[in-house]
Amino acid sequence: MMDYVELLRNLLSYHKEAPLMFNSPEFLFLGILVMSVYAAIYRNKLSRTLFLLAFSLFFYYKTSGFFVLLLVATLVVVYGMTRWMNHCKGWGRKVWLAGVVTVVLAVLGYFKYANFLGENVSLLLHLDFHRLDIFLPVGISFYSFQLLSYAIDVYRRELEDERNFLDYAFYITFFPQLVAGPIVRAKHFLPQLKKPVTVKRSEVEKGFFLIMIGLVKKSILADYLAQYNDLVFGNPMAYSGAETLMAIYGYAIQIYCDFSGYTDMAIGMGKMMGFDLGINFNKPYQSTSLTDFWRRWHISLSSWLRDYLYIPLGGNRKGKFRTYLNLMITMLLGGLWHGANWKFIFWGGMHGLGLVVDKLWRKITRGRLEGNFFARILGWFITLHFVVALWIFFRADSFSTACLMIQRVFTAFDWTIVPVFYQTRSLFVWLLVAAVLIHAIPSSRFSKVEQAYIRTPFLVKAVAFILLIQCILQLHTSEVQPFIYFQF
Amino acid sequence: MDNNTEKEITPVPEQPPAQEPPEQKKQRKRLPAIYWGYLMLLAVTLTLFSFYALKADDTTFSFELKKMELPSYALAAASGREAVPDSAAPAEAVAESAAEPVEQVWADTAAVIKEKHYNYPFADEPDDDSCSVRFLLIGDSMNEFLRIRLNDYCIANGYKMHCVIWYGSSTKQYGTCDTLAHFIRKFKPTYVLLTIGANELFIRDIIKHRTPYVQHIINQIGNIPFVWVGPPNWKNDTGINELILSHVGSSRYFESKKLSFKRCSDGAHPTKSSAFNWMDEIASYLSTSALHPVVMNHPDTTYNKIPHTTILKMVR
């Protein structure tokens, strides 16, 4: 006999070991409920906002438990301070903005960086430091940046402060983008809430198509590639250089598919409900320079860093040296945003250095090589391998493990293992190839594929979706893999 | 900060929505049919996969059609049980709720097993030479964390080890092929640790269905000292523990079911720290109670290193 009360109690409660994720059966069930209710009430603005706000908070509770209260408290405080700021002029505005920035960064700093800071200070001063038992609330870095951008935009008078608290809270907590982005700007999202929501057939179709693409990227490609990558990154000494190299390329594809897959699902869900969340990835591994890469990778973060850090620092307006210094500071902090660990700071710093070299190179060549086909190919090759090499440091447990992996690629490369590798891990190779091909599809072609999907009879789409779910089940490991960017 | 941040702008009051053409307004008022279509599709998909996940028989097709892993509480609610099954064996686990109580099946099985006596060619002489032990830890997914802790012991005691994980495997898989013999030939272990059985806690008529496999597994080990680590039961089994014990004897069988574990979200696998404690208990057994004792000095720390591991996946 089914115990429905117990089932409901479990469904509504938070399970620390199994947070709610887009690619879990629980979310499928909740998604159906939400979409059904949304369909009934979406025309009424107040009902729609209240319902989606309530569900978004519940969604956050299912991923982070009672840290949902921290989210609510932070957004209430920021809302109040921003409103006060808007009533002030001159220094008063600056003080209130400083207050908002302090509050948001203090919360983020405590939960994300307290142990890191404590460990490093104690190391410097030879003190005894015991790690604090601090749980990192999921998505805190993402919503903190959204809160900051909202307050700064109001301060700059690029945005009217939002008088409707519900709209503001809905913007911050909208569940598809709450825990892993994209970092949606208030000036892009809030105006959408003022207009009547129109759910068009083409947008619903495109949204569902994006969700399917996201599932393929995350649950098939990223999760399957992760199985082998984890083995090699966990014990690089046990693998030859060729096998290590495959894991390095594998991880580059894995992190792209994992994060962009999540983003695709988030954007797709937004579209199905009539909201536009913007774009977050634009074929980053096709970049021909590092500057180009950062215009294509995690666009919402890189544009955030540009608008709220790089440009306020002076951008490129204060001479060459300051430009390069500003780039380094921006990328170092961008690295630190990813996690409280020296490896992320190193990763960010190296990207900063790469951007400086890229800018210097452009100055030297004066852009004369930009149209040259061979220069573009060479630029693509160098950029790709620079990015891929830095992913090793991003993923490896330690600096020494990362160095060991690179060393093994160059000193323990055994060509004879290649056919054996293909024999034993042919699916890994084929999925890697499939991921590269998906990434290589030009945007114009992608639109054609999207249009072809829309034109396909619904029955075929339904069968394709069911087959996709079964494919995911056939390839998946013992449990649903968390999204990599959840930890940031 | 830029100079333009201080510029004043005229506050714009919230604009009422512009007048829409009647046709557009009419269209906006109803959701397109495709929206309902997709909702229906999601509902059908969830129903289809949930029912299949709860279905006992997993051999509908000539190949293994994997099932959706429902949350452990959903499985428990559906089968009216308190505990949850191993992710690798939901079908068997769910099947047991339908008929005779497990306790009764276990009692019947244990009574029959008591009468049985088996003879194997393996060495029965105690061996206390453990100066250069090379472990082969082989079995199912329970090795995920056990291997890390065993590796700590190996580092602390100067031993070597290899690990083989065959996800979702049971005595059926190891007992119908020469995989174990192959890895024994390959790694030449001086001590074998078997961790098989967690995926067959709820098999009915276990003596009939599993005895040949257990015999084949033991025969593959030959004269090499070994210990069979029993499954960490999350619920009473139908006799797999007694069956293996009857074949290998208590000096080669570590009965994990007597321990209590903290479980992962699947409700079956011990958590990392719990698995570490489990390995500590196994190590203690190996050095004191095993027929072939091995010095297992407790490591001062955990190195958290994954030892050399071969991963196998299920193929039909």
Interface residues (C-beta under 8 A of the other chain):
Chain A: M1 M2 D3 Y4 E6 L7 N10 L11 H15 E17 A18 S24 P25 E26 L28 F29 G31 I32 M35 S36 A39 Y42 R43 G90 Y155 R156 R157 E160 R163 K194 K195 P196 T198 V199 K200 R201 V204 E205 F208 Q227 L231 G234 N235 A238 M272 I311 P312 F458 K461 A462 F465 I466 I469 Q470 L473 Q474 H476 T477 S478 E479 V480
Chain B: M1 D2 N4 T5 E6 K7 E8 I9 P11 V12 E14 Q15 P17 E20 R28 K29 L31 P32 A33 I34 Y35 W36 G37 Y38 L39 L41 L42 A43 V44 T45 L46 L48 F49 S50 L65 K66 K67 M68 E69 L70 P71 Y73 A74 A76 A77 A78 G80 S87 A88 S141 Y167 C264 S265 D266 H269 K305 I306 P307 H308 T309 I311
